[in-house]
């Protein structure tokens, strides 16, 4: 735990320094941009459920493909960036994102669900590179004492993108007439095929626009000088700590990776089924109407990011994390037990309490890793695979019972996050880096 003097240092340190201002702004723009790739999935799930006649379990494969790409690309991205640096890693990630977004065009023309999953996987690999680079890069673009607050501030713009994406998704993707299974049963095979093709085709324009934006941001970063910040550490200590085992010797990192796994699983699981939850609880509403509840969920997420970033001037990050974890536990309990509009409002409120969790867990987990920061960052990003595992579990429970019962899954996740916030984040004893440096100096 921090001493009182350390707490003052955390709260009084500026977010960044003047020499890092331009890099900080550019990297913060990436947080805004990749929010669209992640959060449009929540729109794709109900759209493809209709377009391809899927169950809740099958529609959740969208998250499996996306977060599977995140997981598989993360560790190679971390190792590669140790060689090529942050800037080249970011540019490579943006090119992969562009390729994945463009694959949506032939996928929509062919009308094959598996092709869409491939496109999402490729785009997610690119976003994994961006996550591995941008999150630790932001933590070192300024005083170490304000690293958590700086990352929360940058992630606030990710929340802005997350709020805008349901609006654009609703306007561009959730369009046209929605036919029920009973209505589709009365249509001819040709009519059903034409209807489903039109449903799948609505994704072309938004993903073409997304590809163009990825290219424009890549060009801006390419022609701008970004300092490749080197994490300070003794060179001999860095050599001794270069193995994967050295990374896992940091208990707070390991616990942080587990906490991130549970958080992303809960966050993606909840957001994936906000629309389905609203339609189940408030019978008779359309997807387009239910999407307003997803918008409210994301507005809460965005609001919480900015409020949380400001409050960290006076409240320690770990304490903030514990308060928000308790908020999630209370909200999801209401969602499980209440009836009518109350549980829907509770699910919307969960977005607010999710807001600070990812960046705070990330910053606490990689704190004081020195030359292992990129490696630790890649493990943190690999933990995002929780977003691909928990939605299918919720989908299977929903198919067997109902979507409201499926929210027992995020409840379990929040229990571990609360443990990490209260005790798991604390490094135990002297860090491996300090031990290695001390041994060399002795």
PyMOL commands that set and color helices and strands:
alter all, ss='L'
color gray80, all
select helices_A, chain A and resi 4-12+18-39+41-52+56-59+61-110+113-140+144-172+181-185+189-201+203-222+235-240+244-248+251-272+274-281+287-311+317-337+341-354+357-366+370-400+405-424+432-441
alter helices_A, ss='H'
color red, helices_A
deselect
rebuild
show_as cartoon
